Amino acid sequence: MKHTTKLSAISLGIFILPFVMSLPSYAANIITDTTQIKPNAVSRQDGFVDTKADQMMNPYGLSDKALQSISQSVGWRRLLLFQDTPVEHDNSSIDNPKFFLAQNGRHDAHAELIATLSAMQRGDSDAICRFVARTHFLTQVLAAQDIDSGVDDRQCSDFHAFADTLNAKRLSLIFAEEHPNNIASAFAHVLMRVDDGQDEDKAATAINYTVQPNKADGVLVSTAKSIIGGYPGVMEIIPYQKKADDYLIKDERDLWQFSLNLTPKEVTQIVRHIWEVKKMERPYFFTHDNCATEIVRLIDVVRPKGHVQADIGNVVIPSRIAAILSQAGMVTDQKFIPSNSTIRQAKLNNGENFDIAHLAPNRNNPVYAMPVHRFGFGVGLDTQLSDRAVYGIQLNSAYHDLLDNPQGVRSLLDLQAISAKLITDGSTLKLEDLTIFSTRSLNPANTAKNNATAKKGVGLAMAFHTGLRRTIDASNKANHHHLVLDVDIKTGKSWNFGQVRQNSGELANTTCYTLVGGGTQIGRVNQGYRLRVGTDIGCIHYANEYLRGLMQLSLPYYYHFDDAPSDRSGYFQPTLSVGIQADIAPYHAVRLTAQREKLNSDYITQAMLSVQRYF
């Protein structure tokens, strides 16, 4: 995981789809599988067994109906990483032949069942020790029918050495907050902590499902491949202390630990399953099959009657996992682990002699975060379109802007991907704005939350935006109004002041900033383009838990060469914007936005009062 911020990398954010998740570097698995094939193993040298002969008989005397029932059971299919119910093109998400005993096991859960039961009945110790979770599951199924499998995994010395190293008595979800200074980590990250039930970090292990990029690929290529599943997902098994230090010290990101409500038998079976899959690569997608879904999948494996995966939907954000598991009764307790920057900020807030033992948890607990999707409908005015009322529709796919409820996310988080705004006056419907990717990292210079660990850019505020935006070309009095491609990059400073919560390491309730930079617009403007330099000056104020407001003055200077006497080559086009949001219910808010913009010889005023629904 990179720990520096480069504006050039941010500029490539156009290729980031919603819900980009963290992109840590792949580290070698420190616990290796050294299981040896026992002398009595009869598996073929390629690792498969001869299922053709096995299928002529029914292992353990099971009827065809019983075998069919087991092979189609949710518990069996989840162990093989199949979908819960058979589909037309039935496949496991793992394509490594070493994950199967049957040659067609990836495509046939029934054939894999026959091969596994046959290996168990023969006492094939190699197969039994490679797939301890499957053989344990089938042993339980057989026992329910008063059949003794005869399988004893005590002969699997390498597996037991692995399990002893983990010493798993408790499994916990670890949530690392958003890191807006690093696009790869901007959408937060989750991993699993394995320990003996104590809070000794040095004795704990981190199970981290992450993407393995090709180091030779550039930022553009690696980002695109991560989105479409072009890189494998791999499971890191590393000392928890090392991983925690990466977040708390290098990234300066707060952690939240959620102990999971699992029985000792369920914990042991999850460890068995991790043994089976820990070297098996799978395609990794930022929107699904990612760090968050892997933790949910491990839980679902040992609870076939449950389906947490169904509750999180097709697009999975790390911050939602804690809330969903908590609502499902899967969390027994939670713990806030402050980052170095939070500890420093606490001393700035409360005095250098402040006792960190009395530190109040930051209000970034993801359990209380709002859903990241938002739909809004509003009514307002737009003097460019009509003197009548206009109506607006907004859809925000992800993630959070400065007016959203700040509970459950990093302070001053402003990170959006794929959001759209449409407006109509009753006669025409127009797309006003399509944000592909937009972010602001304010990093207040007078606080401990100033990106202090960066090699460059400590205390530097940065902003990037790319998308389509309906804009007015003020080079002449016609004031043409068209949708154009808009790219903008700015840097500057911000300062934090006002009231702070007692005993906390949080920022004060007001932040003001000034950003300077430039950009370009390409499309139906004079000459087909215009360059921009300018500054944004603004403040965000959090009045209380339910009300916040934002004001910004933008002073852009546009230029495009034009020798027509009636047109201007260069001109200022300032805009004053305000926004206020009040939360009125757990998933509803009222938002007022307005702006007034100077054109060639007159002004345009736009305003909208909308109801926002989070989902």
DAGIZI-V690899 format. One record per residue. N is the residue number from 0. PSI is psi in whole degrees, -180 to 180 (* if undefined). D_CENTER is the distance of its C-alpha to the mean C-alpha in whole Angstrom. Layout:
BEGIN
N&PSI&D_CENTER ; N&PSI&D_CENTER
END
This chain:
BEGIN
0&128&14 ; 1&152&16 ; 2&17&17 ; 3&157&19 ; 4&128&18 ; 5&126&20 ; 6&-31&21 ; 7&-36&22 ; 8&-39&18 ; 9&-36&17 ; 10&-20&20 ; 11&7&18 ; 12&-11&15 ; 13&-26&17 ; 14&2&16 ; 15&122&12 ; 16&169&11 ; 17&152&9 ; 18&34&5 ; 19&135&6 ; 20&-180&4 ; 21&150&6 ; 22&66&10 ; 23&152&12 ; 24&147&16 ; 25&130&17 ; 26&147&20 ; 27&143&23 ; 28&125&23 ; 29&-11&25 ; 30&119&27 ; 31&155&28 ; 32&112&30 ; 33&26&34 ; 34&130&35 ; 35&144&38 ; 36&124&40 ; 37&158&43 ; 38&-29&46 ; 39&6&47 ; 40&138&43 ; 41&17&44 ; 42&152&41 ; 43&163&42 ; 44&-24&41 ; 45&2&38 ; 46&-13&37 ; 47&166&37 ; 48&159&40 ; 49&93&43 ; 50&-17&42 ; 51&-45&44 ; 52&-38&47 ; 53&-36&45 ; 54&-12&44 ; 55&-11&48 ; 56&162&48 ; 57&111&46 ; 58&141&44 ; 59&18&45 ; 60&18&48 ; 61&143&45 ; 62&161&46 ; 63&-38&44 ; 64&-42&43 ; 65&-43&41 ; 66&-41&39 ; 67&-40&38 ; 68&-43&37 ; 69&-43&35 ; 70&-26&33 ; 71&1&32 ; 72&148&31 ; 73&-41&27 ; 74&-44&27 ; 75&-45&29 ; 76&-35&26 ; 77&-35&23 ; 78&-29&25 ; 79&-1&25 ; 80&40&22 ; 81&165&23 ; 82&159&23 ; 83&-36&24 ; 84&147&27 ; 85&141&29 ; 86&176&28 ; 87&-49&30 ; 88&83&29 ; 89&114&28 ; 90&150&26 ; 91&150&24 ; 92&-8&21 ; 93&128&22 ; 94&6&25 ; 95&120&27 ; 96&-21&30 ; 97&-11&30 ; 98&-1&28 ; 99&153&31 ; 100&-37&34 ; 101&144&36 ; 102&-33&36 ; 103&26&34 ; 104&-30&32 ; 105&-27&29 ; 106&-4&30 ; 107&98&32 ; 108&-28&31 ; 109&-44&35 ; 110&-38&36 ; 111&-34&34 ; 112&-47&35 ; 113&-44&39 ; 114&-40&38 ; 115&-46&36 ; 116&-40&39 ; 117&-42&42 ; 118&-40&40 ; 119&-43&40 ; 120&-32&44 ; 121&-14&45 ; 122&33&44 ; 123&98&42 ; 124&-30&40 ; 125&-49&38 ; 126&-43&36 ; 127&-41&36 ; 128&-21&35 ; 129&-34&32 ; 130&64&31 ; 131&-30&31 ; 132&-42&29 ; 133&-45&30 ; 134&-34&34 ; 135&-45&33 ; 136&-47&32 ; 137&-33&35 ; 138&-41&37 ; 139&-40&36 ; 140&-44&37 ; 141&-40&40 ; 142&-33&41 ; 143&-18&41 ; 144&20&43 ; 145&36&45 ; 146&127&45 ; 147&119&45 ; 148&-24&42 ; 149&9&44 ; 150&134&41 ; 151&112&40 ; 152&8&37 ; 153&-19&39 ; 154&-12&40 ; 155&78&37 ; 156&-37&37 ; 157&-40&34 ; 158&-44&32 ; 159&-31&33 ; 160&-41&33 ; 161&-49&29 ; 162&-39&29 ; 163&-35&32 ; 164&-42&29 ; 165&-39&26 ; 166&53&29 ; 167&114&26 ; 168&-22&27 ; 169&139&24 ; 170&138&20 ; 171&145&18 ; 172&128&14 ; 173&123&13 ; 174&123&10 ; 175&123&10 ; 176&168&10 ; 177&147&9 ; 178&81&11 ; 179&-14&12 ; 180&-3&15 ; 181&108&13 ; 182&-36&11 ; 183&-25&10 ; 184&13&8 ; 185&-25&8 ; 186&21&4 ; 187&177&5 ; 188&150&6 ; 189&149&8 ; 190&177&11 ; 191&135&15 ; 192&133&18 ; 193&127&21 ; 194&-180&24 ; 195&17&28 ; 196&-7&27 ; 197&171&28 ; 198&23&26 ; 199&107&27 ; 200&-36&24 ; 201&-24&27 ; 202&-3&27 ; 203&161&24 ; 204&143&22 ; 205&129&18 ; 206&110&17 ; 207&110&14 ; 208&120&12 ; 209&175&11 ; 210&146&12 ; 211&95&16 ; 212&165&17 ; 213&117&20 ; 214&-21&22 ; 215&-18&24 ; 216&144&22 ; 217&179&21 ; 218&-43&18 ; 219&-51&19 ; 220&-44&19 ; 221&-36&17 ; 222&-47&14 ; 223&-43&16 ; 224&-37&16 ; 225&-31&12 ; 226&-41&12 ; 227&8&15 ; 228&27&15 ; 229&-7&18 ; 230&152&17 ; 231&150&17 ; 232&136&14 ; 233&157&16 ; 234&115&17 ; 235&136&18 ; 236&102&20 ; 237&163&21 ; 238&131&22 ; 239&-39&20 ; 240&-42&22 ; 241&-45&21 ; 242&-42&17 ; 243&-40&18 ; 244&-35&20 ; 245&-44&18 ; 246&-50&15 ; 247&-35&18 ; 248&-53&21 ; 249&-50&19 ; 250&-21&16 ; 251&54&18 ; 252&133&15 ; 253&151&15 ; 254&150&15 ; 255&133&15 ; 256&127&17 ; 257&109&17 ; 258&132&20 ; 259&142&20 ; 260&81&23 ; 261&144&24 ; 262&161&28 ; 263&-38&29 ; 264&-39&30 ; 265&-40&26 ; 266&-45&25 ; 267&-40&28 ; 268&-35&27 ; 269&-41&23 ; 270&-41&24 ; 271&-43&27 ; 272&-38&24 ; 273&-39&22 ; 274&-38&25 ; 275&-36&26 ; 276&-5&22 ; 277&-20&21 ; 278&8&23 ; 279&114&22 ; 280&147&20 ; 281&157&18 ; 282&137&16 ; 283&128&12 ; 284&142&10 ; 285&-33&7 ; 286&-20&8 ; 287&167&9 ; 288&54&11 ; 289&-165&8 ; 290&-36&8 ; 291&-44&7 ; 292&-29&10 ; 293&-40&12 ; 294&-43&13 ; 295&-40&14 ; 296&-41&16 ; 297&-37&18 ; 298&-45&19 ; 299&-29&20 ; 300&-39&22 ; 301&1&24 ; 302&73&24 ; 303&-21&25 ; 304&-12&27 ; 305&170&23 ; 306&77&20 ; 307&-33&17 ; 308&-37&15 ; 309&-27&17 ; 310&-20&16 ; 311&-10&12 ; 312&-171&13 ; 313&-22&13 ; 314&123&9 ; 315&123&7 ; 316&133&4 ; 317&-38&4 ; 318&-22&7 ; 319&-19&9 ; 320&-45&10 ; 321&-42&12 ; 322&-43&14 ; 323&-43&14 ; 324&-37&16 ; 325&-44&18 ; 326&-28&19 ; 327&3&20 ; 328&22&22 ; 329&-3&20 ; 330&124&20 ; 331&-34&23 ; 332&165&22 ; 333&155&20 ; 334&133&20 ; 335&130&19 ; 336&105&20 ; 337&144&20 ; 338&169&20 ; 339&-39&23 ; 340&-35&22 ; 341&-39&22 ; 342&-43&25 ; 343&-40&27 ; 344&-36&26 ; 345&-37&27 ; 346&-31&31 ; 347&-38&31 ; 348&-39&31 ; 349&1&33 ; 350&149&35 ; 351&-26&35 ; 352&12&37 ; 353&134&34 ; 354&112&33 ; 355&-21&30 ; 356&-22&31 ; 357&11&31 ; 358&129&27 ; 359&136&26 ; 360&142&22 ; 361&155&20 ; 362&45&19 ; 363&25&15 ; 364&117&15 ; 365&-17&12 ; 366&-31&14 ; 367&9&16 ; 368&146&13 ; 369&151&14 ; 370&150&12 ; 371&-12&11 ; 372&144&13 ; 373&135&17 ; 374&135&20 ; 375&146&23 ; 376&133&27 ; 377&172&29 ; 378&145&33 ; 379&-151&34 ; 380&153&36 ; 381&104&36 ; 382&-15&40 ; 383&-33&39 ; 384&-49&39 ; 385&161&41 ; 386&-7&43 ; 387&173&42 ; 388&147&39 ; 389&159&36 ; 390&141&33 ; 391&149&29 ; 392&132&26 ; 393&139&22 ; 394&118&19 ; 395&114&16 ; 396&-38&13 ; 397&148&10 ; 398&-49&10 ; 399&134&13 ; 400&179&16 ; 401&-18&19 ; 402&-14&21 ; 403&158&18 ; 404&123&18 ; 405&-4&17 ; 406&133&17 ; 407&1&14 ; 408&170&12 ; 409&146&14 ; 410&137&17 ; 411&29&18 ; 412&127&14 ; 413&96&15 ; 414&115&12 ; 415&146&13 ; 416&132&12 ; 417&75&15 ; 418&146&17 ; 419&151&21 ; 420&125&24 ; 421&152&27 ; 422&146&30 ; 423&147&34 ; 424&14&37 ; 425&-17&38 ; 426&-36&40 ; 427&145&37 ; 428&125&33 ; 429&143&31 ; 430&117&28 ; 431&-37&28 ; 432&136&24 ; 433&102&21 ; 434&121&19 ; 435&-49&17 ; 436&137&15 ; 437&138&16 ; 438&148&15 ; 439&126&18 ; 440&104&18 ; 441&-34&21 ; 442&64&21 ; 443&126&25 ; 444&-27&27 ; 445&21&29 ; 446&175&27 ; 447&-12&25 ; 448&53&21 ; 449&23&23 ; 450&45&21 ; 451&-24&24 ; 452&-2&22 ; 453&143&22 ; 454&-32&25 ; 455&153&25 ; 456&21&25 ; 457&128&25 ; 458&15&25 ; 459&127&25 ; 460&144&23 ; 461&149&21 ; 462&145&20 ; 463&140&20 ; 464&140&20 ; 465&141&20 ; 466&-166&21 ; 467&137&25 ; 468&131&27 ; 469&122&30 ; 470&158&32 ; 471&125&36 ; 472&108&38 ; 473&22&40 ; 474&-22&43 ; 475&177&45 ; 476&-9&46 ; 477&-27&45 ; 478&54&41 ; 479&142&40 ; 480&104&37 ; 481&160&34 ; 482&127&31 ; 483&160&30 ; 484&130&27 ; 485&126&26 ; 486&134&24 ; 487&136&25 ; 488&131&24 ; 489&154&25 ; 490&163&26 ; 491&-145&27 ; 492&157&28 ; 493&158&27 ; 494&142&28 ; 495&136&28 ; 496&173&30 ; 497&-152&31 ; 498&142&31 ; 499&153&29 ; 500&133&28 ; 501&141&31 ; 502&19&30 ; 503&163&26 ; 504&27&24 ; 505&167&23 ; 506&162&24 ; 507&175&27 ; 508&1&27 ; 509&134&27 ; 510&130&26 ; 511&151&28 ; 512&158&27 ; 513&128&29 ; 514&137&28 ; 515&138&30 ; 516&-151&29 ; 517&-179&30 ; 518&-165&28 ; 519&154&30 ; 520&135&30 ; 521&130&32 ; 522&-143&33 ; 523&63&36 ; 524&170&37 ; 525&126&40 ; 526&3&41 ; 527&0&37 ; 528&163&35 ; 529&138&35 ; 530&154&34 ; 531&136&33 ; 532&151&33 ; 533&-169&33 ; 534&150&31 ; 535&130&29 ; 536&124&30 ; 537&172&29 ; 538&144&28 ; 539&131&25 ; 540&130&27 ; 541&101&26 ; 542&-42&29 ; 543&-166&28 ; 544&-21&25 ; 545&-5&25 ; 546&134&27 ; 547&155&25 ; 548&156&27 ; 549&137&26 ; 550&137&29 ; 551&136&29 ; 552&120&32 ; 553&132&31 ; 554&73&34 ; 555&143&34 ; 556&121&37 ; 557&147&37 ; 558&133&39 ; 559&135&40 ; 560&130&44 ; 561&122&46 ; 562&6&50 ; 563&133&50 ; 564&-26&53 ; 565&-7&51 ; 566&152&47 ; 567&136&46 ; 568&-33&44 ; 569&143&42 ; 570&154&41 ; 571&148&39 ; 572&70&37 ; 573&153&36 ; 574&134&34 ; 575&124&33 ; 576&144&30 ; 577&152&30 ; 578&139&27 ; 579&137&27 ; 580&135&25 ; 581&127&26 ; 582&126&24 ; 583&-12&27 ; 584&167&25 ; 585&-37&22 ; 586&22&20 ; 587&148&23 ; 588&157&24 ; 589&130&27 ; 590&131&26 ; 591&125&29 ; 592&146&28 ; 593&150&31 ; 594&150&33 ; 595&128&36 ; 596&136&36 ; 597&128&39 ; 598&-149&41 ; 599&-53&44 ; 600&4&46 ; 601&-164&45 ; 602&160&41 ; 603&139&39 ; 604&133&37 ; 605&140&34 ; 606&149&33 ; 607&130&31 ; 608&119&31 ; 609&157&28 ; 610&128&26 ; 611&133&23 ; 612&124&21 ; 613&138&17 ; 614&*&16
END
